[in-house]
C-alpha cells in the first residue's frame, strides 16, 4: 500500500535538491524532498554563486536573503598570491600578483551588461539553511530531513520508494511519477546501477574550518581568495585561504577555511595533529590559538554519470557530476541542472508537452557539465604553471625558494624578467577567474531548440568572453525595458514557467499569433513587442536592439529557463503556423 503520492520525489537536500523543491513550487508542481541527514551541509565547501545561479534564485524568491548575507562586493573583487601570510622577516606576506575575480565585485562592464544579478559569495554551510527555510516556506511539510530513501523500484507509472523517518523510526512508501536524484551519488545511482566515469584521485585535499583573527596579516580588503605560496614549502598549493564571514568579510572575517594539498597516498593527511601543525607552519603562525570547527578530507575527481535519465529518474548536481572546486562550477552547475529540468517536468505533468521533452535534459546538460568538469580540471592543473614561473619547489631549501621570488619586490638584475614571467602565468589563470562564457554563456543543442540555419557560433574566446546573442540555444540577452514608467529586466518576464515571445517594433502579427496559440492550448506564453520606439516595452538603453539580431518584424521565442528556443529574423507569411510548428518541435506534442 502506498502511503503518499506526489508528482515528483526529490532525494537529497543540498543545493540541487532544495533548488528543485523551490522551483517546482513556483511552477505549481507538488513535490516531496527527503534528505538522509537531519541537517544541511556542515562542510566548508562551495561559496561562489554566479550570475545565472542568482537569476534562478531571484525567480524562486530566495535571492534577497542571500544578498543580505553575502560577502560585500568590495571584499570579492580579486584573488591574490602571497609569499605566505606571516613570518620572521618582511618577505612573508608579500603580494606576488593578483587577478580580478568573477566580474570584480560587479564592476566589470561585461558582467554588468550580462545580467541584472551580481555574482555573490556565500559558503554552502551558510547558504543551505537559507535555501531550506525558503523551501519549507513554499512546501510546508514536504521538505523532510532525517528521512532516508532505502529502496526504489520503477514501473511504467513512475517510481515506488521506501523511506525511513529516522526521527520516528517509521517506514513509509512514496509513489511518484518522477524522481530527482540529488543525493550526491550516495544512494539512487547505486540502487539503479548507474555508474560514473572519468578521472579519479586527481589530488587529495584537506579543508580546515576555523575561527581566527587574521586581520593583522590578511590586509587586502578586496581579495577574496588568497593563494599562500610559502617558500618554506614551495608551490601554489601550499595553502588556500578563504573567508567565511559570517558577520564580517574581508580581512575582518571571523571564520576562514584553509585548504592544503596532499599526495593521494600521504598518511599524514589522516593525522589531525600533523595537519594542524602544517597549517600553522604554512600560515607562519605556529603559536596562534585557533578554534577548529571541522577538518574534512576529500579527493579531487572529474566524473560524470553514465546517463542523466533512467526511465523516471533524473540525476542532478553531485549525483550527475563531480569535479574540482576550482572555478566555482560545482554548486552552480547543480542549480543550473534542476533549472533546466524542472520546467520540463512541469510541462509534461500538466499535459502541455510529450515525454520526449524530458530526454532533452541529458542532451542539454550533460555536454555542459562535461565542459565544466574539463574546465575545472584545467583550472586546477594550471596553477602549476604559476609554480613553474615562480620556480619554487619543495625539493629546494627555503633559502633557495626565497631567492627565487625576492626579485618580485626587490630590484635585482633579473627582476624585470621574473616579474613578467610571473605576471604572464598569473594572467593565464583567468581561465578560472574570468570564465564568463563557461559559467554564463554556455549553449544548448537539442530538440527543445529549433535551429534557424544561421552560421555556427564560433566564440572569440570559448572560456573568457560571453557574447550575447539571440541565436537559438543561447541564453537570452539581458536588457532593461520600461512600460508605463516602470523599469524591469526583460528576462524577468520569463517567470513561473512561462514562454516569452519578443517581437520587433513592427512584429504585431507575431504577438497576435502567440496570444492565439496560448489561448487555444492553455499555454503559459506571453508576447510583446520590444523596441526603442512604438513598442509594448521600450528598450531604454538599446541593449536589446544591440543583441536581438532580428528586424523590426522578426521575433524571438524564449523558454522558461531563459534560453532562446526559436528565432525568425524577419516576418513570415503565416506567423501562427510558424510559431505552432516551433512549439510542437520544442514541446514534443501536437497543438490545436
WOMOCOR-V815468 format. One record per residue. N is the residue number from 0. RES is the residue in one small letter. PHI is phi in degrees with one decimal (none if undefined). D_FIRST is the distance of its C-alpha to the first C-alpha in Angstrom with 1 decimal. Layout:
# WOMOCOR-V815468
((N RES PHI D_FIRST) (N RES PHI D_FIRST))
This chain:
# WOMOCOR-V815468
((0 x none 0.0) (1 x -85.9 3.8) (2 x -85.3 6.4) (3 x -150.5 9.2) (4 x -122.0 10.8) (5 x -140.5 14.5) (6 x -63.1 17.1) (7 x -134.6 18.3) (8 x -104.4 17.2) (9 x -110.3 20.4) (10 x -108.1 20.7) (11 x 120.7 24.0) (12 x -115.3 26.0) (13 x -94.4 29.5) (14 x -60.0 31.8) (15 x -68.6 29.8) (16 x -64.4 26.4) (17 x -67.6 27.9) (18 x -65.9 30.0) (19 x -61.9 27.1) (20 x -60.8 25.3) (21 x -65.5 28.6) (22 x -65.5 29.4) (23 x -61.6 26.2) (24 x -62.9 26.6) (25 x -69.2 30.2) (26 x -90.4 29.0) (27 x 80.4 26.6) (28 x -107.1 23.5) (29 x -71.3 20.5) (30 x -149.0 19.4) (31 x -128.6 18.0) (32 x -108.8 20.2) (33 x -123.7 19.5) (34 x -134.2 22.4) (35 x -68.8 22.6) (36 x -94.7 25.9) (37 x -80.6 26.6) (38 x -140.3 29.5) (39 x -76.3 30.9) (40 x -59.0 33.4) (41 x -108.2 36.2) (42 x -93.8 38.2) (43 x -81.9 41.4) (44 x -114.0 40.6) (45 x -41.1 40.6) (46 x -137.9 42.7) (47 x -84.5 44.2) (48 x -116.3 42.4) (49 x -78.0 44.2) (50 x -61.7 45.0) (51 x -62.8 42.2) (52 x -62.1 39.7) (53 x -68.6 41.4) (54 x -62.7 41.3) (55 x -65.6 37.5) (56 x -66.2 37.3) (57 x -65.4 39.7) (58 x -62.9 37.4) (59 x -90.9 34.4) (60 x 90.1 36.8) (61 x -100.9 36.9) (62 x -58.4 40.3) (63 x -56.2 42.5) (64 x -68.3 40.9) (65 x -70.8 41.4) (66 x -61.0 45.0) (67 x -65.2 45.6) (68 x -102.5 44.9) (69 x -70.5 46.1) (70 x -59.3 49.2) (71 x -60.7 52.1) (72 x -55.1 53.5) (73 x -69.1 56.8) (74 x -103.7 55.2) (75 x -138.6 53.4) (76 x -91.8 56.2) (77 x -148.1 57.0) (78 x -122.9 56.4) (79 x -134.4 59.3) (80 x -108.8 60.6) (81 x -134.0 62.6) (82 x -81.3 64.7) (83 x 72.1 62.4) (84 x -120.1 62.1) (85 x -137.2 64.7) (86 x 172.6 67.4) (87 x -78.8 71.0) (88 x -136.5 72.8) (89 x -68.1 72.6) (90 x -71.4 70.9) (91 x -63.8 67.6) (92 x 85.3 65.4) (93 x -65.2 67.5) (94 x -73.4 65.7) (95 x -101.8 65.8) (96 x 166.5 64.2) (97 x -152.3 61.5) (98 x -136.3 59.4) (99 x -66.5 57.8) (100 x -121.5 54.0) (101 x 44.2 51.5) (102 x 94.5 53.9) (103 x 55.9 56.0) (104 x 68.7 54.3) (105 x 63.0 54.0) (106 x -111.9 57.7) (107 x -69.9 57.7) (108 x -56.3 58.4) (109 x -65.2 56.1) (110 x -71.7 53.1) (111 x -63.7 54.2) (112 x -73.4 54.5) (113 x -77.8 51.2) (114 x -159.0 48.9) (115 x -75.3 49.1) (116 x -104.1 46.9) (117 x -81.8 48.6) (118 x -58.7 47.3) (119 x -124.7 46.1) (120 x -140.7 45.7) (121 x -144.5 43.1) (122 x -55.2 41.8) (123 x -58.9 38.0) (124 x -63.7 38.0) (125 x -103.0 39.1) (126 x -70.4 37.5) (127 x -61.1 33.9) (128 x -61.5 33.9) (129 x -67.6 35.3) (130 x -62.9 32.7) (131 x -63.4 29.9) (132 x -61.6 31.5) (133 x -71.2 31.8) (134 x -63.0 28.2) (135 x -66.2 27.0) (136 x -66.9 29.4) (137 x -78.2 28.1) (138 x -131.4 24.3) (139 x -55.9 24.1) (140 x 77.2 21.1) (141 x -113.3 19.9) (142 x -120.4 22.2) (143 x -116.2 20.8) (144 x -91.6 23.1) (145 x 66.9 22.5) (146 x -117.7 18.9) (147 x -114.3 18.7) (148 x -75.4 16.7) (149 x -118.7 16.5) (150 x -149.7 14.8) (151 x -154.2 14.5) (152 x -130.7 14.1) (153 x -124.2 15.4) (154 x -144.0 15.4) (155 x -67.3 17.3) (156 x -96.5 15.1) (157 x 130.8 15.3) (158 x -126.0 13.6) (159 x -124.3 10.4) (160 x -115.8 11.6) (161 x -104.4 11.1) (162 x -122.3 13.3) (163 x -111.5 15.3) (164 x -82.8 17.0) (165 x -75.4 20.3) (166 x -72.7 21.9) (167 x -99.1 19.5) (168 x 53.3 18.5) (169 x -127.2 14.8) (170 x -102.8 12.0) (171 x -144.9 9.2) (172 x -115.5 7.7) (173 x -127.9 9.4) (174 x -101.6 9.7) (175 x -135.8 13.5) (176 x -70.6 16.1) (177 x -137.5 18.5) (178 x -130.1 18.9) (179 x -104.2 22.3) (180 x -88.2 23.2) (181 x -126.4 25.8) (182 x -102.7 25.5) (183 x 71.7 29.0) (184 x 83.6 27.9) (185 x -80.5 26.6) (186 x -130.3 23.0) (187 x -63.1 21.7) (188 x -58.5 24.9) (189 x -68.6 24.9) (190 x -64.4 21.3) (191 x -101.1 22.4) (192 x 57.9 25.9) (193 x -98.8 27.6) (194 x -89.7 30.9) (195 x -128.9 33.7) (196 x -124.4 37.3) (197 x 136.0 40.6) (198 x -68.5 43.1) (199 x -122.8 42.0) (200 x 52.4 44.1) (201 x -69.4 46.5) (202 x -169.8 47.5) (203 x -96.8 46.4) (204 x -124.7 46.4) (205 x -116.6 46.5) (206 x -115.7 45.6) (207 x -118.5 47.0) (208 x -95.5 45.9) (209 x -140.1 48.8) (210 x -106.3 50.6) (211 x -164.0 54.3) (212 x -93.0 57.2) (213 x -104.5 58.4) (214 x -61.2 60.3) (215 x -65.0 63.7) (216 x -116.2 63.0) (217 x -88.8 60.4) (218 x -96.0 62.7) (219 x -84.6 61.8) (220 x -60.3 59.8) (221 x -87.0 58.6) (222 x -87.7 57.3) (223 x -90.0 53.5) (224 x -117.3 53.2) (225 x -111.1 56.0) (226 x -96.9 56.6) (227 x -92.3 58.7) (228 x -95.7 61.0) (229 x -76.7 62.6) (230 x -60.8 65.7) (231 x -68.1 65.4) (232 x -116.6 62.4) (233 x 88.6 62.7) (234 x 100.3 60.1) (235 x -74.6 58.1) (236 x -98.2 55.0) (237 x -54.3 56.9) (238 x -171.4 54.7) (239 x -124.3 52.8) (240 x -114.9 52.8) (241 x -131.2 50.5) (242 x -71.5 50.4) (243 x -119.9 47.2) (244 x 71.6 48.5) (245 x -93.8 47.0) (246 x -85.3 49.8) (247 x -126.2 52.5) (248 x -127.0 52.7) (249 x 65.9 55.3) (250 x -59.1 57.7) (251 x -89.6 56.7) (252 x -54.5 53.0) (253 x -75.3 51.9) (254 x -121.1 49.4) (255 x -141.5 49.7) (256 x -123.1 47.9) (257 x -120.2 50.1) (258 x -106.0 49.2) (259 x -134.8 51.1) (260 x -95.1 51.0) (261 x -131.6 51.1) (262 x -63.1 51.5) (263 x -62.4 48.1) (264 x -109.7 49.5) (265 x -77.6 51.4) (266 x -67.7 50.6) (267 x -67.3 52.0) (268 x -64.8 49.0) (269 x -100.9 47.0) (270 x -111.8 49.6) (271 x -59.0 49.2) (272 x -63.1 52.9) (273 x -75.2 54.3) (274 x -63.1 52.0) (275 x -68.4 53.1) (276 x -64.1 56.7) (277 x -66.5 56.6) (278 x -60.6 55.2) (279 x -63.0 58.0) (280 x -67.4 60.6) (281 x -65.0 59.3) (282 x -71.3 59.4) (283 x 76.4 62.8) (284 x -129.0 61.8) (285 x -65.6 61.8) (286 x -106.6 62.4) (287 x -72.8 60.2) (288 x -98.1 57.5) (289 x -113.9 54.1) (290 x -95.6 50.8) (291 x -94.4 48.3) (292 x -89.8 44.7) (293 x -162.5 43.0) (294 x -117.0 44.1) (295 x -122.9 41.8) (296 x -113.2 42.4) (297 x -149.6 41.1) (298 x -116.9 42.2) (299 x -68.2 43.1) (300 x -146.5 41.4) (301 x -136.7 41.1) (302 x -116.0 37.9) (303 x -137.2 35.7) (304 x -63.1 32.4) (305 x -63.0 32.9) (306 x -151.1 30.8) (307 x -96.9 29.4) (308 x -134.3 26.7) (309 x -129.3 24.2) (310 x 56.8 22.4) (311 x -99.7 20.2) (312 x -112.0 21.3) (313 x -123.8 24.6) (314 x -100.0 26.7) (315 x -143.1 29.0) (316 x 62.5 31.4) (317 x -65.6 32.0) (318 x -73.9 29.1) (319 x -108.1 31.2) (320 x -162.3 34.7) (321 x -139.2 36.7) (322 x -155.2 40.4) (323 x -57.9 43.4) (324 x -78.3 43.6) (325 x -60.0 47.0) (326 x 99.8 47.1) (327 x 64.5 44.0) (328 x -95.2 41.9) (329 x -65.9 38.7) (330 x -61.1 37.0) (331 x -61.7 38.6) (332 x -60.4 37.2) (333 x -62.1 33.7) (334 x -63.5 34.1) (335 x -68.1 35.6) (336 x -55.6 32.8) (337 x -73.5 30.2) (338 x -64.1 32.7) (339 x -68.6 33.2) (340 x -78.3 29.5) (341 x -66.6 28.1) (342 x -66.6 30.3) (343 x -71.7 29.4) (344 x -59.9 25.6) (345 x -62.4 26.4) (346 x -64.8 28.7) (347 x -72.5 26.1) (348 x -64.3 23.3) (349 x -88.9 25.7) (350 x 79.5 26.9) (351 x -90.5 30.3) (352 x -144.3 30.3) (353 x -89.1 29.2) (354 x -60.0 27.2) (355 x -61.0 30.5) (356 x -59.8 31.2) (357 x -69.3 28.6) (358 x -67.5 30.6) (359 x -73.1 33.5) (360 x -60.1 31.8) (361 x -67.5 32.8) (362 x -59.4 36.0) (363 x -92.1 37.1) (364 x -82.3 35.9) (365 x -62.6 36.3) (366 x -63.1 40.1) (367 x -66.6 40.5) (368 x -66.8 38.6) (369 x -65.7 40.7) (370 x -62.6 43.8) (371 x -64.8 42.8) (372 x -59.9 42.4) (373 x -61.2 45.8) (374 x -68.9 47.4) (375 x -63.5 46.0) (376 x -65.4 47.3) (377 x -61.1 50.6) (378 x -59.5 50.9) (379 x -64.1 50.4) (380 x -69.1 52.9) (381 x -68.5 55.4) (382 x -61.5 56.0) (383 x -72.1 58.0) (384 x -63.6 60.4) (385 x -66.9 61.3) (386 x -56.2 61.9) (387 x -63.3 64.2) (388 x -68.4 66.2) (389 x -70.7 66.5) (390 x 64.4 67.4) (391 x -89.5 65.8) (392 x -158.3 64.6) (393 x -65.7 63.4) (394 x -83.7 66.0) (395 x -93.0 68.8) (396 x -75.7 70.3) (397 x -55.6 69.5) (398 x -62.6 73.1) (399 x -65.2 72.8) (400 x -65.7 69.6) (401 x -62.4 71.2) (402 x -65.0 74.2) (403 x -71.2 71.9) (404 x -104.4 70.5) (405 x -57.9 73.5) (406 x -61.9 75.1) (407 x -71.2 72.2) (408 x -127.4 73.8) (409 x -110.1 77.3) (410 x -80.9 80.0) (411 x -135.8 80.7) (412 x -56.6 82.1) (413 x -101.1 78.6) (414 x -61.5 76.9) (415 x -61.8 76.7) (416 x -64.7 75.3) (417 x -66.2 72.8) (418 x -62.9 71.6) (419 x -66.4 71.2) (420 x -63.4 69.3) (421 x -69.3 66.8) (422 x -59.9 66.5) (423 x -60.5 65.7) (424 x -66.0 63.0) (425 x -67.3 61.4) (426 x -62.2 61.5) (427 x -62.7 59.6) (428 x -79.4 56.7) (429 x -62.1 56.2) (430 x -62.1 53.7) (431 x -99.7 51.5) (432 x -103.9 52.7) (433 x -139.9 53.5) (434 x -91.3 51.0) (435 x -62.8 50.4) (436 x -75.3 49.7) (437 x -77.5 47.1) (438 x -83.9 45.2) (439 x -128.0 45.8) (440 x -95.5 47.3) (441 x -60.3 44.9) (442 x -119.8 44.3) (443 x -119.9 41.6) (444 x -139.3 42.0) (445 x -167.3 39.3) (446 x -72.8 38.6) (447 x -88.0 37.7) (448 x -131.1 41.4) (449 x -100.6 44.1) (450 x -65.2 47.2) (451 x -109.9 50.4) (452 x 80.6 52.9) (453 x -73.3 54.6) (454 x -57.9 55.9) (455 x -59.9 53.6) (456 x -71.4 53.3) (457 x -119.3 55.4) (458 x -68.3 55.2) (459 x -64.6 58.3) (460 x -146.3 56.5) (461 x -67.6 52.9) (462 x -109.1 52.2) (463 x -86.8 54.4) (464 x -119.6 54.9) (465 x -86.8 52.4) (466 x -113.7 54.0) (467 x -58.2 52.4) (468 x -155.9 52.0) (469 x -95.9 50.4) (470 x -62.2 50.0) (471 x -52.9 46.5) (472 x 95.5 44.2) (473 x -99.2 46.0) (474 x -64.7 45.0) (475 x -61.8 46.4) (476 x -61.8 49.8) (477 x -82.6 50.1) (478 x -156.2 52.5) (479 x -88.7 53.2) (480 x -129.9 53.7) (481 x -128.6 54.8) (482 x -147.2 54.2) (483 x 53.3 55.8) (484 x 81.1 57.1) (485 x -100.3 53.7) (486 x -99.5 53.3) (487 x -138.2 50.0) (488 x -79.1 48.8) (489 x -55.6 48.2) (490 x -64.5 45.0) (491 x -71.4 43.4) (492 x -69.6 43.3) (493 x -89.0 40.4) (494 x -143.1 37.8) (495 x 69.5 34.3) (496 x 82.4 33.6) (497 x -87.0 36.8) (498 x -85.4 39.1) (499 x -129.6 42.8) (500 x -102.7 45.8) (501 x -111.1 49.0) (502 x -106.2 52.1) (503 x -69.6 55.8) (504 x -54.1 58.1) (505 x -105.2 58.9) (506 x -93.9 55.4) (507 x -62.9 54.7) (508 x -63.9 53.7) (509 x -67.6 50.8) (510 x -63.7 49.6) (511 x -61.9 49.9) (512 x -63.9 47.9) (513 x -63.6 45.1) (514 x -63.0 44.9) (515 x -64.4 44.9) (516 x -67.5 42.0) (517 x -62.4 40.0) (518 x -67.9 40.4) (519 x -72.4 39.7) (520 x -119.8 36.5) (521 x 53.0 35.1) (522 x -92.6 35.8) (523 x -77.4 36.1) (524 x -132.7 39.7) (525 x -114.8 42.7) (526 x -143.4 46.3) (527 x -161.8 49.6) (528 x -89.6 53.1) (529 x -133.6 54.2) (530 x -170.1 57.8) (531 x -75.3 60.8) (532 x -144.8 62.1) (533 x 52.2 61.0) (534 x -136.4 57.3) (535 x -60.6 54.2) (536 x -121.6 53.9) (537 x -90.1 57.1) (538 x -79.7 57.1) (539 x -65.8 59.1) (540 x -112.7 59.8) (541 x 57.6 59.8) (542 x -70.8 57.1) (543 x -67.7 55.0) (544 x -57.6 58.2) (545 x -65.1 58.9) (546 x -118.3 55.7) (547 x -71.7 54.4) (548 x 59.7 56.3) (549 x -133.2 56.3) (550 x -81.0 59.1) (551 x -65.9 59.2) (552 x -110.6 57.7) (553 x -90.1 54.9) (554 x -154.5 51.3) (555 x -128.4 48.6) (556 x -105.6 44.8) (557 x -111.9 42.8) (558 x -76.5 39.0) (559 x -62.2 36.7) (560 x -97.2 37.2) (561 x 69.6 41.0) (562 x -104.0 41.8) (563 x -70.4 44.2) (564 x -101.9 42.5) (565 x -158.1 45.5) (566 x -147.9 49.2) (567 x -124.1 52.1) (568 x -66.3 55.4) (569 x -129.2 57.2) (570 x -69.4 56.7) (571 x -128.1 55.5) (572 x -64.3 56.5) (573 x -133.1 53.0) (574 x -63.6 50.9) (575 x -64.0 48.0) (576 x -65.1 47.7) (577 x -65.4 48.1) (578 x -70.2 45.5) (579 x -61.7 43.0) (580 x -61.2 43.5) (581 x -64.1 42.9) (582 x -65.3 39.7) (583 x -64.0 38.3) (584 x -64.9 39.2) (585 x -67.7 37.6) (586 x -89.3 34.4) (587 x 55.1 34.0) (588 x -153.0 33.8) (589 x -106.5 36.1) (590 x -108.4 37.6) (591 x -78.4 39.2))
